[in-house]
Each structure stands twice: as C-alpha cells, then as structure tokens.
Amino acid sequence: MLTDPLDRAAELVQAGTAVCAATVIASDDPAVRPGARLLALRDGTVEGSVGDAGLDREVAELAAGALARNRREAVTVGSGIRVFLDVLAEGAQLVVCGAGHIAVPLARFARAVGFTVTVIDDRPEFAHPDRFPGCAVIADEFVDALERAPFGPVTYAVVITRGHEHDADCLEAVLPRETAYVGLIGSRRRVRFVLDTLERAGAARDRLEQVFTPIGLPIGAESPEEIALSIVAELVCVRRKGPAQARALRAAVEKTP
Amino acid sequence: MTDRDVLVKLRELRRTGVGVCLATIVEAHGSTPRTVGAKMLVCADGRLFGSVGGGCGERQVKSAALRSLVATRTPELVEVDLTDDLGTRGGDVCGGRMKIFVEPF
C-alpha cells in the first residue's frame, strides 16, 4: 500500500524538506473527493493524486507556486472544485553558542515555538544534555562544534558565550555559513570590540552589518528568562515577518524619547 | 504545539488506531484568532491537540469532528462566524469569519 500523503508530508517536514499539500475541500465531481490530496516538493516531485490526472497537473502547478511564494490559500480549479494549498515548511533551526544562564530558557522557549535547537559550549558541565532536554548538545571547542552544527536558509544563530573572544571566534565561524539570522549579545562596547576585531580579520562587511546587536526585541528585559524571551520574540518576528520588521521595531523604540 | 507537531502527532495517533479528525483553517476573513493553515486534532476519546483559535469556533469544530468520525465518515467544510458583536447570543466575538476543513481518519 502506498504511504498516505499526509503521513508522508509529516515525514518530509520532520526530515527538513518543505512541501505543499494540496487538498480537495469541496467538489461536486464524484471522481474528485474532498480529502483527496497530492504533495508538491521543491525539487519538482509530485506524490499522490486528487483523483483526476488532468486536474493533478493543474493542482501540482498551483501547489509548486504556493510553495515558492510560501503562501497558503484556497483556490478554485476545474469546474468549481475548491483546493486548499497548505505550505508545510521545514522547521527552523536554532544554534545557540554558549550554554550559560540565558541559554537554558532560550532553548526551552525556542523549542516551544517550533525551533529545533542545538546548544554549543566548550564546558561539558554547561553543555550537558540534562540542562537542555529535547535539544542537540555539543560539548567541544566552539569552532569545532560549529562545524558539526546544521546551517542553511532556515538556521538562526544566537551568540551568547561567556566572553568576547569566544563571541568573536563563533561569529567568525558562523558568518561565512548560510543563515536566516545571526544575533550577538553584549554591551555596545563589547559588541563594538567583537565587530571591529572581525572586520580587521577580513570578515565580509555586509554580513557584519546584518548581525542583530543589541540582540532581542526591546521589551526592557532584565532577568535571564526575560532576555531569553526577548531573543525568542525577535526570532519569531524574523521568521514570520522578516528581518526588516524586527529592525523597524527596535528603531521605533529607540526613536521614542 | 506547532502545526508541524500536529501532523506528526496525527501520524502517531493513526498508528495506534485511535479515531482522530484533523481540522485545518482553510479560509479566514476579518479578525480571527488564528490564520489559514492552523491545525487541531480532535480524538474520538475527546482529547484535543493544537488549536484553531481557542473558544472562538472550536465548539462547532468539535461537534463537526465527532459527527464525521462517528456518523458520516466523510470530510466536512465548517463555516464559523465570529461576528456576534457582543456575544449576546452566546456566540464568539472575535469579529471574523473562517472556513475549517474537518476530515476523519
């Protein structure tokens, strides 16, 4: 028996592959039943069927378009058949450099909003699985650990190590990799030191300018939990609305007297 | 629970043979608590996973889910109207309308 398209979609999304599930939600055609669905993948693969070969081609094309635009919507095809195009994106990944006080609530909150979390530190007593349930934990030198961490278009990296030299090492390793977001914690002075060091070391200026620092949405966070919350709020904002929105929020607050 | 988690949970529940309905918001107009694509599972034993908007319309979805699980065995497109201004008729007050596709497994 063929795998059910929805089971297959769950499997794909868990493995990090984005997919559009196109489901018939209303139809008067007895061959095309509500609940019938096909899947369209980014590589052009189509699996499943809505029940009619001609219609499958049309729906697959619409599904591929929805996937490319990351847009969920109900559309009408054929003679009044309604199809819902559901974009099921690969899950976003968070890489946390530094396993200190902020990292614990950060990992917990990030998991709750759907991130797959990897935590890195060179101190095994901090980078310990007991402190980070449900997360991948790598206890190793930061640069070596980052080589083993996942990077790609849906990777968010947060640099919160215990010292600016480690911060600089981590950023230097992260910036050449593909990411959706890079954030760096620290006072303005400490952050300036890190960015200047990297620029002198030849890091790409446009990548340095993209680093979110100060990190986190400006909600007046003070405790480790509050800071973690402000960082996760920024991650959600970038994921849902894009980096421009997160920067606009900070700019608006900083402009307020 | 994210919508991705809901799909993974659905697969798990189907493997254990539990009767379960998947409810997905497929259209939303005006002010609705959750947007298109949001998912909820309604189990035959009454358990719920995920959310299509809390109180707003969830009762209607639950009864449609149980109807399709127990009686009709076919999917249903449920229209939920949340525009009862003050909730005077015991309705919901979010202000929008949505269509929710409910399918039994």
Boltz contact constraints between the chains, C-beta under 6 A:
constraints:
  - contact:
      token1: [A, 7]
      token2: [B, 11]
      max_distance: 6.0
  - contact:
      token1: [A, 10]
      token2: [B, 7]
      max_distance: 6.0
  - contact:
      token1: [A, 10]
      token2: [B, 8]
      max_distance: 6.0
  - contact:
      token1: [A, 10]
      token2: [B, 11]
      max_distance: 6.0
  - contact:
      token1: [A, 13]
      token2: [B, 4]
      max_distance: 6.0
  - contact:
      token1: [A, 25]
      token2: [B, 26]
      max_distance: 6.0
  - contact:
      token1: [A, 25]
      token2: [B, 77]
      max_distance: 6.0
  - contact:
      token1: [A, 25]
      token2: [B, 101]
      max_distance: 6.0
  - contact:
      token1: [A, 26]
      token2: [B, 77]
      max_distance: 6.0
  - contact:
      token1: [A, 34]
      token2: [B, 75]
      max_distance: 6.0
  - contact:
      token1: [A, 35]
      token2: [B, 75]
      max_distance: 6.0
  - contact:
      token1: [A, 35]
      token2: [B, 103]
      max_distance: 6.0
  - contact:
      token1: [A, 72]
      token2: [B, 36]
      max_distance: 6.0
  - contact:
      token1: [A, 72]
      token2: [B, 37]
      max_distance: 6.0
  - contact:
      token1: [A, 74]
      token2: [B, 26]
      max_distance: 6.0
  - contact:
      token1: [A, 74]
      token2: [B, 27]
      max_distance: 6.0
  - contact:
      token1: [A, 84]
      token2: [B, 26]
      max_distance: 6.0
  - contact:
      token1: [A, 86]
      token2: [B, 37]
      max_distance: 6.0
  - contact:
      token1: [A, 91]
      token2: [B, 4]
      max_distance: 6.0
  - contact:
      token1: [A, 114]
      token2: [B, 2]
      max_distance: 6.0
